[in-house]
């Protein structure tokens, strides 16, 4: 007979045919995972023997190891959970990297990216992963990210901005987490990696002075968590707490430069340098040279000078710090103090390795080098 729900010409199954009930399909996530105990049972060995087969060491015969691995392959077992293994050793295998700034700004800075690249290239062969912990976006946010108090990490790296009373370091001390401080105030219980900021900036200052400049302004990195923007008066200068900014400013002044203006910026970004450049170069008594604490700030000043119709270096000299390759600034090539960014990242990784081995490494201060480009020249004759 024709089935009512079937098209013409299609026959339904007769009533004497028995159908097996359809089993509900299980998702891949609901399938029970094969365990080490399953592998051990299949290979006819104890769980501890199976564990030794995967560890690659210990008193186990090669024939037994091969039998265990064969059983694991047949059961689709990839190996013991690495997180469980790390936790049994009392380690997470994670290095917390505290960026000191919001990630949306940090990853626009080639300095941060290149240092991180050198760091991760060193940590990878050690079997260590990285947890990035952002800094506050502005002073209204907490200085310490909640991750810092709860996330599993074996060592913490604070990238920059640290001071002796930094709340981030205080939190790490309370947790008992070993720490590496980058570009911060050296402290006896914290590993330190930095560069010769002071010496490099002093050499750059002498270069500009030797060119005959006396009206020299400077554009700085942030002073503190406030991330203010604009000329800093004496009161604001007295509040400067971030070590990297303080060292570079003192290198400039110790070399004999009395800045006409100290212009503080909220971040090391091109637009912050451009804003500083417009403010410094628009007035009638503009400086003949602008020394900046980063290359991105300096490149912004160069762009502002071009916008205002000024020639670099014929009308104003501009210098930076970092030694970045900035092809988009062509035809200009910044005069800058080059720091070894990848090497600094590797030095941080080596300090992490020492701390994990129970050793407190000696502080590392890496050398820097003055590179004279096209953006500095003699003081203008009519200045």
N, C-alpha and C positions, 0 to 999 in steps of 0.2 A: 504494500500500500504506500501511498505517497505521504511523506511527513508534512504536517501542516506548516512547519517552519522551514521547509526545504524547498528549493526551486524545483519546477517540474523536471522529471527525468532522474532525480536523485533519490536513492532508496535509503531508508533508515535501517539501523541495525535491528535484527529480530530479537525477541524477548529472551531467547535461550542463550544469548551471549552474555557472559559475566565480565564486568569491567572491574579491574583493580582500582581501589581508591587512589586518587592522585596525591602524592606526598607534597606538602608545602615546600616551596623552594626556600633555601636559606641563603641569606646574603653572604658574600665572602667574609664580611666582618664578623658574622655570627659563628663561623666555623671554628671549632676549638683548635687552638694553636698547638702544634707538636712541641713537646717539652724535652728537656735533657733526659728526664726519667724514662720517657718513651724510647728514646734512642738507646739508653743503657739496657732496657729490657729486651729490645730487639737484638742487640749485640751480645746479650748474655753476660753483661758485666755490671758492676756496681755503678751508682751515679758518680761517686768520687773518681772512679777509673775513667768513666766517660769524660768527666771534666778535665782530667789530665790529658786526655787525647786532644782536646781542643786548645789547651793552654800551650802546647808545643814543648813542654818541659816536664820533668818529673820521672819517677821510676815506672815506666810503662813499656812493654815490649812492642816492637814495631808491628808485629802481626796483630796484636790487640788494638793498637791505634788504627791500623788499616781497617779492621773489622768495625770499629766504632764509626769511623768516617764513612764507610760504605753504608752502614745502617742509616746514618744521618742523611746521606744523599738520597737513599730510597724513600725516606720519610719526608723529604723536603725540608729538613731542619738546617737553618743557616748557621747556627752557633748560639752560644749563651748570650743573653741580653747584655750589651756592653754597659748600659747604665747600671744594671744590677751588680756587675763585676766591679765597676768603679765605686759604687756605694759600699760594697763589702770591704774595699780597701780604704774607705773613709775619704774618698775623693769624688768630685763631680766631673772632673775633666773639663771644667769651664773656667775661663779667665774673664772676669768682668772688666769691661773697658768703659770707664766713665768719661764721656766726651767733653764735659765742661760747657757745652753749648747745645742748643736745640739741633737735632739732626738735620733739619731742613737748611740750616746755615752751615753746619760742619761739613756736609758733603758737597758744598759748593766751593770749599777751600781745598785746592790741590795739596796744600801742606798736610792737612789731616788725612787725606786719602792716601798719599804716598807713605806717610808714617805707618798708617794702618796696614798698608800692603807689606811693608817690611816686617811688621810685627806678626801678621798672620802667616807669612812665609816661614818664619822661625817657629811658630807654635804648631803648625800643621804636622811636621815630622815628629813632634813630641806627643802627638795624639791628643792635642788640646783644642777645644773650640772656643769661640768668642761670643760673649753676650754684650751687646752694645747698650749702654745705659745713658740716655740723653741727659743733658743739663737743662736747667729751667729756660723757658722761652724769654722770660723777663723777671724782674725783681718781685712781681706779685705772686709768682709761683714758689713752692717750697724749694729750698736750696738742696734738699736731699730727696732724690726720687725714691718712691716707695719700694721699687725693685731692689734698692741697695740694702734694705733691711731684711728682705725675704728671699731673694734669689740665691740659689746654690752657686757658689764659686769658690775655687781653691785659692786664687790670687786676684787682687783688684789692681787695675792700672788707672791712675787718674791722669788724663792727658795733659791738662795745663790749668793754670789759674789757682793752684793750691797755695795756701798760706799756713802758718804755724797753727792757727786756730780754726782751720777750715772745718766746717761741720761734716763734710764728706769724710775726711780723715778720722774725725771723732767717731763717726758711725762705724767705720771699718775697725777702729781700735776696740770698740765695744763688742763687735762681733768676733774679734780675734782673727780677722782676715789679714794675711800678709799683703803689703801694698807696694806698688812701684809708683813713684811720683815723677811726672815728666814736667820739666820747666817750673819746678816749684821751689819752695824754701827747704833746703836740706834738713833732715831730722834724723836723729840716731836710730829710731825704730822703723824707718821707712827706706826702702831702696830708692835711689835717685838717679835719673838719667836726664842729662841736659846738654846744652851747647854753650859755647862761649859768647853769649849774647852781649855781655858788657864789652868784651874786647873787640868783637866784630863791629859793634856800633861806634866804638871809639875810633877804630880805623876808618870807618866811613866818614865820620865827622872830620877827621884830619884831612881826608881827601878833599872834602868840600871847602874846608878852610884854606887849603893850599891853592885852591882855584881863585881865592880872593874874596869869597863870600863872607859877609858879616851879618846881613839881614837874613837869618835862617829861621824858618818855622819848622815845626815838627808835627806830624800826624801820628797819633798813638793807637795802640790796641786798647781795649776796655780797661778801666781802672779797677772795677769790682763788679759785683752782681747788679749794681744799679744800671750799668750800661748807658751812661749819659752820653750826650752828643753836643759838641760845641767847644769853644775856648775854655780852658780850665784856669780858674784863678788860683790864688795862693791857698785858699781854703779847700778847694777841690783837690789840689795837688797833695795836700796834707792827708787826704783820705785814700790816696793810692795804696791798694793792698795786694794786687795781683803781681806776683814776683816777675813774670816775664816782661810786663810793661815797665815795672820799676827798674829792672836791670838795663833794658834798652835805653830808657830815658837817662839813667845815670851814666851810661857809657857815652852818650852824646854830650852831656854837660861836663863830665870829668875830662873830656878831651878839649874843653875850652869853648864850647858853644853855649851862648846864652840865648835860648830861643825867643824870637819876637812874639811868637804865639805857640802855646802847646794846645793842639786841637785833639780832643778825645773823641773816639768813635765807639759806637756800640758793638761793632763786629768787624772782622777782617774781610770785607767784601768790597767789590769794585764800586758799587753805588755809594758806600760810605766814604770811600776816598774821593769820589767825584763831588759829593756834597762838601767835603772839607776843602777841596781845591777851589770850588766856586766861592766859598766864603773867604778863603785866604787870598785869592788872586784878583778879586773884583775891586778892591779898594785902591786908592791912589798911592798908598805907601806899602805896596805889596812886597813880600819877601823876594829875594833874588834866588833863593834855593829853598826847597821843601824836602826834608828828610823824613821818610815814613818808616813805621815799624813793621810793615809787611809789603810784599810786592803787589798784592791785590789793591791795597790802599794807594800805593804809589802809581799804579796803572790808572786808577780812578782820577788821581790828580793830573796825570798827563792828559787824559781825555777832557777834563775840565779846562785845562790850559788851551787845548785845541779849540774847544767850544768858545772860549773867550777871545780867540784870535791871537793867542800868544805862541811864540815859537819855543820849542824845547830842543836844545838848551840855551838858544841865543838870548831869549828873554827871561827864562826861568829854568833852573836846574832842578831835577827831581831824582831822588834815589830811594831805594827800597831795601827790603831785607827778606831773604829766603832763597834767592837764586832760581826762581821758577822760569821755565820755558814758556813764554807768552807770545806765540807767533801772531796772534790776532792784534797785537799792539804795533806791528810793523808799520812803518820802517824803523820805529824806535826799538832799541834794546835797552832795558833798564840797567842802570848802574845799581848793583845790589850786593849784599853780603850773602853768599851761598852757604847754606847749611846742608849736611849730608842726611837727607830725609830718610832714605831707605836704610841707611846704616843706623840711624837713630831708632827706627822701628825694630831692627834686628837686636840692638843693644837692650831695648826694653824686653824683648823676648828672652834674651839671655839672662836678664835679671829675674824674670819670672821663673826660668828653669832653676836658677840658684836658690830662690826662695822655696820652691817645691822640694829641693834636695836638702833643705834645712840650713842653707848658708845665707848669710847676709852679705850681698855683694858690695864691693867698694863703690862709692859714687862715680858715675861716668860723666865726664864733660868732654864732648866731642868738639874738635876744632872747626872753625868756619873760615871762609876765604872771601876777600873783597874781589869783585868782578866789575871792572869799569866798562860801562856800555856807552851808548850814544846820548844818554839823557842828562849828563852832567858836563858842564863846560865852564870857561872863565866867567867871572862876574861881568854883566853887561857894562859897556864903557860909560853909559849915561846913568848908571845906578848911583 
